[in-house]
Amino acid sequence: MVRKIIGVVLGLIFLVGAGYVSKTLIDNNKRVAREVPKTIKTVFTQPVLNTDVPIVVKASGNLVASRKIELFSEVQGIFKEADLPFKAGQTYESGQVLLDIDSREFYTSLLAQRSTLYDIITGMMPDLKFDYPDSFDNWEAYLQNFDLDKDLAELPEPINDKEKYFVNGKQIVTTYYNIKNLEERYRKYEISAPFSGILTESLVNPGTLIRSGQKLGEFVSMNDFELEVDVNQEYIDILRVGKRVALGDLNSSRTWQGIVRRVNGRLDQSTQTVKVYIGVQGKGLIEGMYLEANIAARSEKNALEIPRNLLNNQSEIFAVEDGKITTKTVEAVYFTDKTAIVRGLKDGTKIISRPLPGAYNGMLVKIAPSASNVEK
C-alpha cells in the first residue's frame, strides 16, 4: 500500500517537472517581434506650367506624281529605235523624243498632196492674171515660197469676194486644209516628252508593229508630286489653299515643305474626313513614297502636353502632395500617337513625369533630386 502511494507521488512529481521543463523551453523559443520598415518609392516629378500648346494634326499617304500621262499611239507603223532606249526608268528632258514610229509611207503621201496643191495654184495663175490682176502678185509670191518639204504657209487673204469665190471654186481652200490635217497627223509619228520626267512603264519594243489606239507606256514628272491625305472635318476650316505643311518620311530622317493645293468639297460619310491634296517638290522624292504630314491646326490655350502613358483612364493623372500620391482629374483635349494635351491642372502642381507601376492614391513617395524637381 505504501509502495503504491510512493509510486503515485513520484509520478505526479515527474509530470509536474516535465510540464515545467516544456513551458520553459516554449518561453525561451519565442522570437522578439521586429518592426518591418515601410518602403517609400522614389518618383520623378515636373511642375505644371500651362501655356498655349499648338495642336498638330498628323495625316499620312502615298506620293503621286502631279503630272502623269499614259502614252497611246494615234497612228500605225513600225516602232523605230530612238536616241534613248524606251525602257522603264529612262529619264527624259522636256522636248526629247520618247519614241519614233516609221512614217516614210505617210510622208510620201503628204508630199503628193502638197504637190497637188501646188499644181492647182499654178493652173489658176493665168486666169487670175487676167481676171484679178490686183491679186496676182500675192499668189505669185506664195508659189515662189512654196516648199514641198515644209509645212504649208497660210493662203493669201482675198482682196474681195470675187477673188474669194474664184479661189474656192478651184478647190484650193479645201485642199489646203486637208493637207494641214495631214501635217498634224504626221507629227504624231514622233512622240516627245511634254515635260522633264521618267518613263515608269514600257509596253513596246523597237521593231514591233504599233497600232492606232495601242497603249505604249506611262510617263511621269520627277520633281512635282502630290500627297493625298484624309483630315478630320473639324480642322477643315483651318486648311486653306496655300497653307504650308511639314512633311517627313517614316524614319523622320528627311523632311520637306509642302503646300495645300486643293481641298475636296465632299465629306466621306463613313470616316467623316475630307481629302486634302498637298503639293511637294524636292530631292529624294519618288512616286509611291509614304509620307507623314504634320498640319498645324490651332493652339489650345492654358494647356499642357504630356506623354500618353501618364494618363489613367484618359482623365486622371498622378501628382505628389505632402509626400503622398494624389489623383488629379484632367480634361484631355487632343491625342497624338505618343502624347496628350490636357487642361485642368494648376500651375506649380507636381505631377509624376514617369510611369510608376503599382501607384495608388495616398501612396507614400519621395521626390527624386533632379534639376526639374528643385524648387526655385
C-alpha positions in Angstrom: 0.0 0.0 0.0 2.8 2.3 1.0 4.6 1.4 -2.3 1.6 2.4 -4.4 1.3 5.8 -2.6 5.0 6.4 -3.2 4.7 5.5 -6.9 1.7 7.8 -7.4 3.6 10.7 -5.7 6.7 10.1 -7.8 4.5 10.0 -11.0 2.9 13.3 -10.1 6.3 14.9 -9.4 7.6 13.6 -12.8 4.6 15.1 -14.6 4.9 18.5 -12.9 8.6 18.6 -13.7 8.0 17.7 -17.3 5.4 20.4 -17.7 7.7 22.9 -16.2 10.5 22.0 -18.5 8.2 22.2 -21.5 6.9 25.6 -20.5 10.5 26.9 -20.0 11.5 25.7 -23.5 8.5 27.2 -25.1 9.0 30.6 -23.4 12.7 30.6 -24.4 11.8 29.8 -28.1 9.6 33.0 -28.6 11.2 35.4 -31.1 11.2 39.1 -30.5 8.8 40.8 -33.0 10.6 43.3 -35.2 9.0 46.3 -36.8 9.0 46.0 -40.6 10.2 49.2 -42.1 7.9 50.8 -44.7 9.2 51.0 -48.3 8.9 54.5 -49.8 9.4 54.6 -53.6 11.2 57.4 -55.3 9.4 59.3 -58.1 10.3 61.8 -60.7 8.1 64.9 -61.0 7.7 68.0 -63.0 6.0 71.2 -62.2 2.9 72.2 -64.3 3.3 75.2 -66.5 0.3 75.8 -68.6 0.9 77.5 -71.9 -0.6 77.8 -75.4 0.1 74.3 -76.9 -0.1 74.1 -80.7 -2.2 71.2 -82.0 -0.5 69.4 -84.9 -2.8 67.1 -86.9 -0.9 64.1 -88.4 -2.0 62.5 -91.6 -0.2 60.2 -94.0 -0.4 58.9 -97.5 1.5 57.9 -100.6 3.0 60.3 -103.1 1.5 60.5 -106.6 3.2 62.4 -109.5 1.1 65.5 -110.1 1.9 65.3 -113.9 1.4 61.8 -115.2 0.4 60.8 -118.8 -0.4 57.4 -120.3 1.2 57.2 -123.8 -1.1 56.0 -126.6 -0.4 55.8 -130.3 -2.8 57.7 -132.7 -1.1 56.3 -135.8 0.1 52.9 -137.1 3.6 51.9 -138.0 6.8 50.1 -137.0 8.5 51.3 -133.8 11.9 52.7 -134.7 14.9 52.8 -132.4 15.4 56.3 -130.9 18.4 58.1 -129.4 17.3 57.0 -125.8 16.0 53.5 -125.1 12.3 53.3 -124.5 12.6 51.5 -121.2 11.2 51.9 -117.7 13.4 54.0 -115.6 14.8 56.1 -118.5 14.7 59.8 -117.9 13.9 62.5 -120.5 14.2 66.2 -120.7 11.3 68.3 -122.0 11.2 68.0 -125.8 13.3 64.9 -126.1 12.0 62.1 -128.3 10.3 59.3 -126.4 9.7 57.1 -129.4 9.6 57.3 -133.1 7.3 55.4 -135.5 8.2 54.8 -139.1 6.4 57.5 -141.1 8.1 57.2 -144.6 4.9 55.9 -146.3 2.8 58.6 -144.8 5.3 61.3 -145.5 5.3 60.3 -149.2 1.6 60.7 -149.3 1.8 64.1 -147.7 4.3 65.3 -150.3 2.0 64.1 -153.0 -0.9 66.2 -151.6 1.4 69.3 -151.3 2.4 68.8 -154.9 -1.3 68.6 -155.9 -2.0 71.9 -154.2 1.0 73.5 -156.0 -0.3 72.3 -159.3 -3.8 73.6 -158.7 -2.5 77.1 -157.8 -0.1 77.0 -160.8 -3.0 76.2 -163.1 -5.1 79.0 -161.6 -2.5 81.7 -162.2 -3.2 82.5 -165.9 -6.9 83.2 -165.2 -6.0 85.1 -162.1 -3.7 87.4 -164.0 -6.4 88.5 -166.4 -9.5 88.4 -164.2 -8.0 89.6 -160.9 -4.7 91.3 -161.7 -4.5 93.0 -158.3 -4.3 89.6 -156.6 -1.8 88.1 -158.9 1.3 89.3 -157.1 0.2 87.8 -153.8 -0.3 84.4 -155.3 2.8 84.5 -157.3 4.8 85.3 -154.1 3.1 82.3 -152.4 4.2 80.0 -155.2 7.8 81.3 -155.1 8.0 80.5 -151.3 6.2 77.1 -151.7 8.4 74.3 -150.3 7.3 70.7 -150.5 9.4 69.7 -147.5 7.9 72.3 -145.2 4.5 72.9 -143.6 2.2 75.0 -145.8 2.1 78.7 -145.2 -1.2 80.5 -144.8 -3.0 81.2 -148.1 -3.0 84.8 -149.2 -6.0 86.8 -148.0 -8.5 87.5 -150.8 -8.8 91.2 -151.8 -12.5 91.0 -152.4 -15.4 88.5 -152.5 -15.0 87.8 -156.2 -11.4 86.6 -155.7 -12.6 84.5 -152.7 -15.3 82.8 -154.8 -12.9 82.2 -157.7 -10.3 80.6 -155.4 -12.8 78.5 -153.6 -14.1 77.3 -156.9 -10.7 75.8 -157.7 -10.9 73.7 -154.5 -7.7 75.4 -153.2 -9.0 76.1 -149.7 -10.4 72.5 -149.3 -7.1 71.0 -150.5 -5.2 73.3 -148.2 -7.0 72.3 -145.0 -6.8 68.6 -146.0 -3.0 69.0 -146.2 -2.9 70.9 -142.9 -4.8 67.9 -141.3 -2.2 65.5 -142.7 0.6 67.7 -141.4 -0.9 67.5 -137.9 -1.2 63.7 -138.2 2.4 63.4 -139.4 3.7 65.0 -136.2 2.1 62.1 -134.2 4.6 59.6 -135.6 7.1 61.1 -133.2 6.2 61.4 -129.5 8.2 63.8 -127.5 8.4 64.4 -123.7 5.9 67.2 -122.8 7.9 67.9 -119.6 11.0 66.5 -117.8 10.3 63.2 -116.3 10.9 59.5 -116.2 9.3 56.5 -118.0 7.7 54.3 -115.4 6.1 51.8 -117.8 7.2 50.5 -121.3 4.9 48.1 -123.2 6.5 48.1 -126.7 9.9 47.2 -128.1 11.7 48.5 -131.2 10.8 46.7 -134.4 7.2 45.8 -133.3 4.1 47.0 -135.2 2.3 49.7 -133.3 -1.4 50.0 -133.9 -3.6 53.1 -133.6 -5.0 53.3 -130.0 -2.4 51.0 -128.5 -1.0 51.9 -125.1 2.7 52.4 -125.2 3.7 53.2 -121.6 3.5 55.7 -118.8 5.4 58.9 -118.3 5.6 60.9 -115.0 7.2 64.0 -113.7 10.2 63.6 -111.4 10.1 66.8 -109.4 6.5 67.6 -108.7 4.3 65.4 -106.5 1.1 65.4 -104.6 0.2 63.8 -101.2 -3.4 62.8 -100.7 -4.3 62.7 -97.0 -7.6 62.4 -95.1 -8.2 65.1 -92.5 -10.9 65.2 -89.8 -13.8 67.5 -90.7 -13.2 69.7 -87.5 -10.0 71.0 -89.0 -11.2 71.7 -92.5 -11.9 75.4 -91.7 -8.2 75.8 -90.9 -6.9 74.1 -94.1 -6.8 76.7 -96.8 -5.2 76.5 -100.3 -1.7 77.8 -100.0 -1.2 76.7 -96.3 2.3 75.3 -95.7 2.6 71.8 -94.3 5.6 70.0 -92.9 6.2 66.5 -94.5 8.5 63.7 -93.3 9.3 60.1 -94.1 8.6 57.2 -91.7 12.0 57.5 -90.0 11.7 61.3 -89.6 15.2 61.4 -91.2 14.2 63.6 -94.1 11.7 66.5 -94.2 10.1 68.5 -97.0 7.9 71.6 -97.1 4.5 71.1 -98.8 1.7 73.4 -99.8 -2.0 72.7 -99.7 -3.2 72.8 -103.4 -6.7 71.5 -103.2 -9.4 70.6 -100.6 -12.1 68.3 -101.6 -15.6 69.6 -101.2 -17.2 66.3 -100.3 -17.1 64.7 -96.8 -16.6 60.9 -96.6 -19.7 59.8 -94.6 -18.1 56.6 -93.3 -14.9 58.2 -91.9 -16.1 61.9 -91.5 -12.9 63.0 -93.2 -12.1 65.2 -96.2 -9.4 64.6 -98.7 -6.6 67.2 -98.8 -4.1 67.4 -101.6 -0.6 68.7 -100.7 1.9 69.6 -103.4 5.6 69.0 -102.7 8.8 69.3 -104.6 12.4 68.4 -103.7 15.2 65.8 -103.9 14.7 62.3 -102.7 11.0 62.1 -103.6 9.6 59.3 -105.7 6.1 58.2 -106.7 4.5 55.8 -104.2 6.7 57.0 -101.3 4.9 57.0 -97.9 5.0 60.4 -96.2 3.5 61.8 -93.0 2.1 65.3 -93.0 2.2 67.5 -89.8 -0.6 70.1 -90.2 -0.6 72.9 -87.7 -4.3 73.2 -86.8 -4.7 75.5 -83.8 -3.3 76.4 -80.4 -5.0 75.1 -77.2 -4.9 77.9 -74.5 -3.9 77.2 -70.9 -3.0 73.5 -71.5 -0.1 71.1 -71.0 1.3 68.4 -73.3 2.3 65.1 -71.5 3.1 61.6 -72.6 0.0 59.4 -73.1 1.2 56.7 -70.7 0.9 59.2 -67.8 -2.9 59.3 -68.2 -5.1 56.9 -66.2 -8.5 56.1 -67.8 -7.7 59.0 -70.1 -9.0 61.5 -67.5 -6.7 61.2 -64.4 -3.0 61.8 -63.7 -0.9 61.3 -60.6 0.6 64.2 -58.6 2.6 64.5 -55.4 1.4 66.5 -52.4 2.9 66.3 -48.9 4.9 63.2 -49.8 1.9 61.3 -51.0 0.4 60.4 -54.4 -2.8 62.1 -55.2 -5.1 61.8 -58.2 -5.9 64.8 -60.3 -8.8 64.9 -62.8 -7.9 66.4 -66.2 -9.6 67.1 -69.5 -7.9 65.6 -72.5 -8.5 67.8 -75.5 -6.3 66.1 -78.1 -4.3 62.9 -78.5 -1.4 62.0 -80.8 0.2 58.6 -81.1 2.6 59.4 -78.2 1.3 62.5 -76.3 -1.8 64.0 -74.9 -2.8 67.7 -74.5 -4.7 68.2 -71.2 -6.3 71.0 -69.3 -7.4 71.4 -65.7 -4.1 71.4 -63.8 -2.9 74.4 -61.7 0.5 75.9 -62.4 3.1 74.6 -60.0 1.4 71.2 -59.4 4.0 68.5 -59.2 2.9 65.7 -61.5 4.7 62.4 -61.8 6.7 62.6 -65.0 7.5 58.9 -65.4 5.1 55.9 -65.1 5.1 54.3 -61.6 3.9 50.7 -61.5 1.5 49.9 -58.7 0.9 53.5 -57.8 -2.3 54.4 -55.9 -3.9 57.3 -54.2 -2.3 58.0 -50.8 0.9 56.1 -51.5 3.9 57.4 -49.7 6.7 58.6 -52.1 9.7 60.8 -52.1 10.7 63.1 -54.9 14.0 62.3 -56.7 16.5 65.1 -56.5 16.9 66.4 -60.0 17.2 69.8 -61.7 13.5 69.6 -62.8 12.4 68.9 -59.2 14.4 71.6 -57.4 12.0 74.4 -56.4 13.1 77.8 -57.3 
